[in-house]
Amino acid sequence: MRITLMGALLMALVALPLGTSGAQQQSAGADKQPVQVHFPQQLRPQPAVSRLGGPGSAGQGEAVKETRPVALVPRDTDNRERSAANLRRLQRAPSLQEGSSCPGRDTSRFRKSVAITRFPLLDSDGAMLGRLGNVVRALPRMLNDDLSSRETILMHQAFDRRLYDRAVNAPTVQAVDRHLTRASELTRAMGVQFVISGVVHDIGVENPDAWGTSAASWLGRGLGVANQQRRLAVDLFVYDGLSGVMVMSDRLAVRGEWDHAREADVGFGTPAFAETEFGKRIGERVSELADEVAVNLGCQPFIASVERVDSRRVRISAGADSGLRPGQTMEILRAERYLDQPQEYPALRPIGRTLEIQQVQPRFSSGQLPVEGGRINVQRGDRVVIW
């Protein structure tokens, strides 16, 4: 009898389906989890979900056809490990499509003011062939010219400015607050909302020996059998200096043939440069990148700084050039700093009040508060926003 019961129990155990292990369940669910993106809690009372494309493969500048959900989560300055993971993710804005917009939001109707800085060069030796050292200004100028034609962008040149003391460390998790501080200083100085910066990591040729002075090198170039490919690798960063967010980061990676002689003084962005395969591919990729930046910034909140408060009258750092008109209402955000953290970026908090624009100039506007500014503690340095 005992043997019969044990046999029946054994058969029942064998017949049970095998369960999925906890590790397998976690792995299966990981692919469905939205990617977390660095975003300040003050500007998103409720988590939102956006659709952003993932980074291209191997930095080849390939278009991204698939999208994945991206959760905009509160900024977590106390959890360095989590912040590091968020900042390492390179997010690309969706490709520009016909009729693309921000459904149900007013922000896309306004032109975002953008300053673009110089792009420091890490490997100056790689730029010697063809005298391409001017890439630090010529490349941002190329992107600036392409963005200037976009209806949602108002460009400002800052090619003599840079955000990084040592470009090799830009940006790191430890230094991101310092970079945001510098971006904030530049936005105040130039009256803009966004700052575009970049770092040129590589602009060298794949085989320097192909431009040697030996007969073999000369013959190889003449017969077209030498490797004359040249590379460009640039990391691009877009900061919102008024809200304290790195809203976009991307990599521009291009490879193409460089057929100029060793002693040629070509220069980056010149007509002779644009005629090369290398130059043509860079022009195409910069145009694609401008599309991505325009779409990304077009759907970002429109933010301006409070420059002056006089009783109920308030002056702000945006005007007709940005699309503001009399009668427009903007929500007021208080910029709060803490005495024990004077270098930290200010926290932006809604105060439940709005500003109605009454007079508009090209670069600034003035409006009326419902009560005196002193009664609700509206001060210079606070922000106004249109979502």
N, C-alpha and C positions, 0 to 999 in steps of 0.2 A: 504493500500500500504506500509506504514512504517513497519507494523508488518511482512508483507511478506518478505521485504528486510532484516530485522533483523533475521528472521528465516533462510533465505538462508545463511546469513553470519555465523550464529551459526553452521549450518550443515557443512559448508566448514571447519571451525576451527576444528570440531570434527574429520573430515575425514583425517586431516593432520597427518603424522606419528610423533610419539614422538621423539625428538632429544636426542642425547646422551649428557649428561652434561659434562662440561669441566673437572670436577674432574674424571669422569669415563674414558674420553679419555686419560687423563694424566696417570691414573692407568693402562689402557690397554697398553699404549705405554711404560710404565716403564720397563716391563719385557723384552722388545726388546732392550733396551738401553745397550750398552757395559759397563762393569765394568771398572772404571777408576783406573789405576795403577800408583803409584808414579814413575816418570821417568824424568831425566833431559832433558831440552829442547835442550841443547847443543849437545847431542848425537843423537837426532832424528830431523833433519831438517823438515821431513815430518812425520805426524802421521802414525803409523803402526798398524796393527791388528794382534794379535796372537790368538792361540787357547789354552786356559788353562782350566784344570778341576777345578771344584769348590771344596770346602773343604768337607771332609767326615762328616758323620752324627754323632753328639754327641761325636766326638773325639774317635770313636771306631776303627779307623784305617781301615775303610772299603774302598774298591777300588771305584773309581769314574768312572762310565761308560759313562756319558754324559759330553759334553764340552759346553762352552759358549764363545761368542766373548769377547775378552778383548782388550780395546783400550789403547795403550801406550801414555799417555798424558804428556805434559810438567810439570815439577816440579813447584808448585805454593807455594813459601815460604811466600808470603804475605797473603794468604788466609788460616788461621790456621784451620778453620772449614773444608774446603775442604781437606787440608792435613791430618787432623785427620781421616776423613772418608776413605781416600785412605789407610792410614797405618793400619787401623783396619781390613781391608779385608785380610784374609789369603788365598793366592793363591797357588795352587798346580800345579806342572809341569805335563804335560801329562805322562801317563804310558808308559814305555819303550816298544816299539813294534819292531818287526823284520823289518829292513830296515829303521828305523826312521833316519831322517837327517834334514838338513836345506837347502831346495832347493834353488839353485841360490846364495848361500853365501859361501865364502871361510873360514869363521871363524871356521866351524866344523872340519877342517883339522888340527887344532892346539890344543895342550894340554893346558888347563887352569891350572895355578898354584894356589893351594888352601892351606891355612893354617887353621887348626881346633884347636880351643881353648878349655879350660876346660869348663864344664857345671856346674855352681854353683847349689847347692842344697838348696832349700828353707826350707824344713821340715826335719831336721836332725833326729828328733825323729822317723819318719816313717821308717828310714833306719836302726834302731838299731836291729830289728829282722833279723837275718842272717848276720849282719855286712856288710851292703851294702853301707856304706858311701863312698867307693871308686868309686861309680858311676860317680863322677865328672870327673874322668879321664878314667875309664874303658869304659863308654858309648861312648865318642868321639873317643877312640881308636878303638872300635868295628866298628864305622862308617868309621874311617880312613882306617882300614884294608880292608873293603869292597870296598871303593872308589879307593884304590890303584890299584886294578886290572882293572880299566876302562881305555880304550884307550884314552879317551878325558880329563883325569884328571891327574894332577901331584901333589901329596900330600906332604905337609910339616907339621910336628907335632909342636904344640905350646901348649901342655897340661899344661904348667906352666903359661900361659897367660890367662887373662880374660878381657872382654870388659866392664863389669858393676861393679861399686862400690857397689851398692845395687841391687841384682838380682830381688828383689820384684818389682822394678820399670822398668824392662827391657823388651822390649823397650817401651818407652812412646813417644808421639808426641813431647813433650817438649824436650826430651833428645835425639831424633834421630840424630840431628846434632853432638852432642858430641860422640855418638856411632860411627858415620861415621868417625869422626876425629880420634878416637882410632883405628878403622879399617884401616884408611889411614896410621897411624903411624906403625902399624904392617906390612902392605904390604911393606912399605919402608924398615923396619928393616929386613924382611925375603925375600924380592924380589919376592913377590907373588902378584896376582891380586885379589883373592877372600879370604874372611875370613868367616868361619862357626863358629857360636857360638850358645849356647843353654842355657836353664834354666830348671832344673828338679823341677817341682812343687810338685810332689807326687810320693812316692815309698812305701807307707804304705800298711798294710793289711786292709781288709774291716771290720773284726771283731777281734780286739785285744784280746777279752775275750776267743777266741778259743784256744789261747796259754797260758791260765791261768794255775795256779798250782793246781787248785781244781780237785777233782775226776771227777766231771761232765765234765770239760774241757778235761781232759785226756781221758775219755771214749768217748766223742764226736769225738775227732780226731781219736781214734782207730777204731770206727765204721764207720767213714767216713761221719757222718751226720753234722759235724760242718762246718761253712762257712770258708774255708781256702783260699779264693780268695785274690789275691794281685794286686795292681794297679801300673801302671807307666804312668805318664803324663809329657811330655817334649815339650817345645816350641823351635823350631829350626829357626834360622835366617841366611841368607846368604847375605853378603855384598860384593859389588864391591868396594874395597878401592881405586881404581884408577879413577873411574868415579863418585863416590859418590852416589851409588844407592843401596837400599836394594832390591836385585833381586828376593828373594824368602823367604817366611816364611811358616812354616807348623807345625803341631802338631803330635807328636808321642804318641798315647794312646793305652795301652795294658792292658789286664786283664787276669789273669790265676791263676791256683792253685799253692799254695806254701806248700809243704809237708815236709819241714825240721823241726826238733825239735826246741824248743824255744832257747836252749843254743848252737845251731849249729853255727859255725863260717864259713860261706859259702863264702861270698864275691861276688861282682858283676862281671860277666864275667868269672868265674872259671868253670872248668869242672863239678863240682857238681851243680853249678848254671844252666849251660846249659842243664842238665838232667831233670830239672823241667819243668812242662808245662808252667810256667811263663817265664822261660828262653828261651824255644823254640819259644814261640810266639814273644818275643822281638827280637830274631835273625831273624825271618821271616820278621818282620816289619822294622827292620833296613836295611835289604837287599832291600825291596821295596823302602824305603826312599832313599837309595843310587842310585837306578835306577832313581828316580825322580830328584835328584840333578844332576846326570850325564847328563840327557837329557836337563835340564834347562840350565846348564852352557855350554853345548856343543854348544848351539845356541846363546850364548852371544857374543858380540864383543870381539875380542882378543886385549887386551891393555897392553902396557908396558911403563915404565917410561924412560925418557931421563936422563942418569946419567952423561954424560960429553959431552961437545961441544968443539972441537978444529978445528977452521977454518971450513972446509967443512965436517970434520969427526965427527960422532956422535956415542956415545956408548949408548946402551939401555939395560934394565934389563930382557931380555929374550933371550934364545939361542936355541941350538940344542935339548935340552931336551923338549922344547915346540913345536918342529917341524919346527923351522925356518931354512931356507936354503939360501945360496948365490943366489942373483938374485931376492929375494922376495922384493916387494915394500910395504911400509906402509905409511898411511896418517898421517900427523903431526897435533896435536891438541895443541893449546896454553893454558896453565893453567894460568888464570887471577885471581888475588886477588885484593881486594879493600882496600884502606887505612882506610876507616871508618868501615870496617867489616873484621878485620884481622883474626878472628876465624872462619869465614864462609868457607865452602868448595869452592875451586877455580872453576870458570866457565871454561869449556873446549870448545874452539872454533876452528873450522877448519881454517887454514891459506892458503889453496890452494896449499900446497907444499907436496912432498912425499920424503921419505927416501928409498934408495935402499940398501939392506943388501949386504955386500961384504965378511965379515969374521964372522964366527960363532964359538963360544965356547959353552960348555954345558949349562952354566948359563947366558951368556951374548953374545951380538953381537955388531958389529960395521958396520956402513954404510956410504954412501956418499950423501951429499946434492947437489942439482944443483948449489947452490951459497953458499958463506960463511955464516955461521950461524949468525954472528953478523949483517949482512945486512937484514936478515928477522927476527931478534930477537928471534931465537931459543935458549932456555936456559935450564939449568938443572931443572928438575921438570916438564917440558912439557911432553906430551904423544904422543905415536904413536899407531895407531889402524889399525886393519884389520876387515872389516865388514863381 
